[in-house]
Amino acid sequence: MSTRRIRVRLQPRASRNELKGWTEDPAGGDRVLQVRVTAPPVDGKANKALIALLAKEFKAPKSKIKIVQGETSRDKLIELPGE
């Protein structure tokens, strides 16, 4: 099974869980998906909320979504199962 990687900019402690949309990376790289979650960035709660939201939106099992880079950062590299 193939995988794809996306860049995510996470905003914890937001008013609601949502995918805000794609934006250009200010550093000139790939596009970045802006995501907001209500969970705080404590004990991995925001990361778990991010994975749950991405699983729902991309219709993929949570166990197949991985944070490849940026576990403790707002900027993350996420690996999703491909088609």
N, C-alpha and C positions, 0 to 999 in steps of 0.2 A: 504494500500500500504506500502510495506517495504521500509526502507531507508538503506543507507550504509554511512559510514564515512571514509574520507581519510585525511591524513595529507598532507599539501601543504607548500612548501617554496617558497614565492613570491619575485621576483626581479622586482621592479618598475623601470621606466625610462630606460628600455632596448631598444635595437635597433629595436626589433620586438616582436609581440605577438606570443608566442609559448609554447607548452608543451615540456620541455627539456628532461624529462624522469624520471624514478624512481631511487632513490638512497636509501641506507641504512641510517637510522637515526643514527647520531653520538652518541646519548645518549643511543643507544641500543634498541630502541622501534620499532615501525612499520616502514615500508618503507615510504618514503616521495616523493611526486611528485613535481619536480622542475618546476616552471612556471615563464615565463618572460612576462611582459606587458610593453607597451610603456608609459602608463599613469603614472603621478606622484602620490606620496602618499599624496595627498592633497585633503581635502573635500571628501574623500571616492572614488575618481576617480580610484585609482588602484584596490580597491575592486570590483567596478562595472565592470571594464575591466576583472578582474579575473572571475567573475560570468558569464559574456558574453562569454568568451573563453571556460569555462567549459561546459556551456550550449550547445555550438556549438559542442564541441568534444564528449560529452557524450549523445548528442541528447536528451536533457532534457529541459523543460521550465525553464527560468531564475527564475520565481517565486517560483520554487520548490527547488532551490539551496540556502542553508543557510550557513552563517559563524557562526559556533557554538562557536568557541573560537579563539581569536587572531585578533579581529577586527582592532587593531592598531599595530599589530606585523607582521613581515615577515613570522613567523611560524603560520599557521592557521589549524584549524580543520574544514573541510567542510562536510556538510551533503547533499548527493545526493539522488534522488529517486532511489529505487532499481528496480529489475526486478519483 
